[in-house]
Amino acid sequence: MPTVQQAIGRLLRNGSQHVAVAIWCEDDVRERAAERGMTISREQAQGVITNIDYRQDCELGITWTTIDCVLDEIAAETE
């Protein structure tokens, strides 16, 4: 999972190129989990971010549905 610093470094290496960027962070994941009645640790949220970063579909991107699917996997593991 890239850190903010690593992401900034990648953007800086692109110089003057125009880019489109969507940022998802641990707090987004934890807040979404809470909305769904789940409590997850910061480490679990990091795992969700890593998971969606590796499994994202470049045509669909990352959406709340993407995050929900990974949270569903976590919920199923704890049942």
C-alpha positions in Angstrom: 0.0 0.0 0.0 1.6 3.3 -1.0 1.9 5.9 1.7 0.9 9.6 1.1 4.6 10.4 0.8 5.1 7.7 -1.9 2.1 8.9 -3.8 3.3 12.5 -3.7 6.7 11.3 -4.9 5.1 9.5 -7.9 3.1 12.6 -8.7 6.2 14.8 -8.5 8.1 12.5 -10.9 5.3 13.1 -13.5 6.3 16.8 -13.5 3.9 18.9 -15.5 1.7 16.1 -16.7 -2.0 16.4 -16.0 -3.4 13.7 -13.8 -6.7 12.6 -12.3 -6.5 11.4 -8.7 -8.9 9.9 -6.2 -7.7 9.4 -2.7 -9.1 6.9 -0.3 -7.7 6.6 3.2 -8.1 4.6 6.4 -10.5 7.0 7.9 -12.8 6.6 4.9 -12.8 2.9 5.4 -13.3 3.1 9.1 -16.2 5.6 8.7 -17.8 3.3 6.1 -17.5 0.3 8.4 -19.1 2.3 11.2 -22.0 3.3 8.9 -22.5 -0.4 8.3 -22.4 -1.3 12.1 -18.9 -2.6 12.0 -15.9 -1.6 14.1 -12.5 -2.3 12.5 -9.0 -1.5 13.6 -6.7 0.9 11.9 -4.7 -2.2 10.8 -7.8 -3.7 9.3 -8.5 -0.5 7.5 -5.0 -0.5 6.1 -5.6 -4.0 4.9 -8.8 -2.9 3.1 -6.9 -0.1 1.4 -4.1 -2.5 0.3 -6.7 -5.0 -0.9 -8.6 -2.5 -3.0 -5.4 -1.0 -4.4 -4.3 -4.4 -5.7 -7.7 -5.7 -6.8 -9.2 -2.5 -8.3 -10.6 -2.6 -11.8 -9.0 0.1 -13.9 -12.3 0.5 -15.8 -14.5 0.8 -12.7 -12.1 2.4 -10.3 -12.6 2.3 -6.5 -16.1 3.1 -5.2 -18.0 2.7 -2.0 -19.2 -0.6 -3.4 -15.6 -1.7 -3.7 -15.0 -0.9 -0.1 -18.2 -2.6 1.0 -17.2 -5.8 -0.8 -14.0 -6.0 1.2 -15.8 -5.1 4.4 -18.2 -7.9 3.7 -15.2 -10.3 3.4 -14.0 -9.1 6.8 -17.5 -9.6 8.3 -17.7 -13.1 6.9 -14.3 -14.0 8.4 -15.4 -13.0 11.9 -18.7 -14.9 11.8 
